[in-house]
Amino acid sequence: MTDSERGGKYYWCTRHHRVETDADVCPAKHVLGPYDSAADAENALQRVQERNEAWEAEDARWAGEDR
C-alpha cells in the first residue's frame, strides 16, 4: 500500500527538520505541505528552491533582464 492509499498527509517541519504526519504535525507556521507521501515531504525544501529560482527568472524576464 502506498502512502497516498493510506489516506494520511505528510508535512515538512521547518522547525524540527523532519517529516511529520497528521498525527504529530506542528502548527501551520512551521510546516510545508501537505504532501501525499513522506518522500515528497522530504524533498519540500528542494522544491521550494526550484520554484523560487523559476519565479525569479520569470520576474527578470518580465522586467527585461537576462538571466
C-alpha positions in Angstrom: 0.0 0.0 0.0 1.4 3.4 -0.9 1.4 6.5 1.3 -1.4 8.1 -0.6 -3.6 4.9 -0.4 -3.3 5.1 3.4 -5.1 8.5 3.3 -2.6 10.3 5.5 -0.9 13.5 4.7 2.8 14.4 5.3 4.4 17.7 6.1 8.0 19.0 6.3 8.6 20.7 9.6 11.0 23.7 9.2 11.4 23.8 13.0 12.4 20.2 13.6 13.8 19.4 10.1 11.8 16.2 9.7 8.7 14.7 8.1 5.6 14.8 10.2 2.2 13.2 9.8 -1.4 14.3 10.5 -0.9 12.6 13.9 2.1 14.7 15.0 2.2 17.8 12.9 3.5 21.1 14.3 1.5 24.3 13.9 1.0 25.5 10.3 3.5 28.3 10.6 6.3 25.7 10.9 5.3 23.3 8.2 5.3 22.9 4.4 2.6 20.7 2.9 0.5 18.7 2.9 2.1 16.2 0.7 0.8 12.8 -0.4 4.0 10.9 0.5 6.8 11.1 3.0 9.3 11.3 0.1 7.5 14.3 -1.3 7.6 16.0 2.1 11.4 15.2 2.5 12.0 17.0 -0.8 9.9 20.0 0.1 12.8 22.5 0.6 14.4 21.4 -2.7 11.1 22.0 -4.5 10.8 25.4 -2.8 14.3 26.4 -4.1 13.5 25.2 -7.6 10.2 27.2 -7.7 11.8 30.3 -6.3 14.6 30.2 -9.0 12.0 29.7 -11.7 9.9 32.6 -10.4 12.9 34.9 -10.1 13.9 34.1 -13.7 10.3 34.8 -14.8 10.3 38.1 -12.9 13.6 39.0 -14.6 12.2 38.1 -18.0 9.2 40.3 -17.4 11.5 43.2 -16.3 13.6 42.8 -19.4 16.6 41.5 -17.6 18.6 38.5 -19.0 19.4 35.7 -16.5 
